[in-house]
C-alpha cells in the first residue's frame, strides 16, 4: 500500500505551499491536481474550443502535460507556468471542473501519481473522491480576506499583476462555484483533520499536520 496524504481546501488556504513542504520533507511525490484542471482549460482555449463544449473532456483525456523537477508545467512541451497560475486561468478551470465528464477524464491520470515511496496530493476532492483510502487527510481553510491577501502576495511574487479588491471578489466567486457544484464539491472528507489557518503561520500548520501524519502511522 502506497501511503497517500491528501490536502483539500479553497484557494489561498495554504494547501499548495504545505503540500510542497510535506512532499519535500517526507521525500514523497507531489500532485497539484488544480494544475490539471487549469491545463485542460488552457488547452481548450488554445484550440479555440468553448469551455461548455463536450470536446473539453476529450482534451482532458488527451492532455500532453509534463511537470519538471521544480513543478513547472509544460503543455505540448511548452512551459506555460506563468499563465497557468493567473486568477483568470483559475476561473476557467473552475468552470470546466464543475463537469462530470471532465472530472472523470482526469481521474486515472491523478491516481497514476500514487507511486512509492508515497504521495502528497492537493486539490478540492483528493480525500473525498480521488484517494478515498488515503492514510492522512487534511482540509485547510482560512477567512476569505486572508486567503485573498495570500493569493495577492503569491501572484505579485510570481511577477503577475493583481488587484486586491478584484481578487477578493474573484476568489469568492470561484470558491462558491467549487463549494456548491453537484459533483465533487469542496467539502471536508468525514475523516479529514480540519485546520483553520487564518491566524496560524505555515510552520504552525505544518507542525499540526506532522503530528496527525505520525498519529495515522504514515511515518514513524
Ligand atoms: O487549486 P487551484 O486553484 O489550482 O484549482 C483551480 C480550480 O480547479 C479550482 O478552483 C477548482 O474548480 C478546480 N479543481 C477541482 N478539483 C481539484 C483541484 C482543482 O475541481 N482536485
Boltz pocket constraint, residues with backbone or C-beta under 6 A from the ligand:
constraints:
  - pocket:
      binder: B
      contacts: [[A, 11], [A, 33], [A, 34], [A, 35], [A, 37], [A, 38], [A, 89], [A, 90], [A, 93], [A, 94], [A, 95], [A, 97], [A, 98], [A, 122], [A, 123], [A, 124], [A, 125], [A, 126], [A, 174], [A, 178], [A, 184]]
      max_distance: 6.0
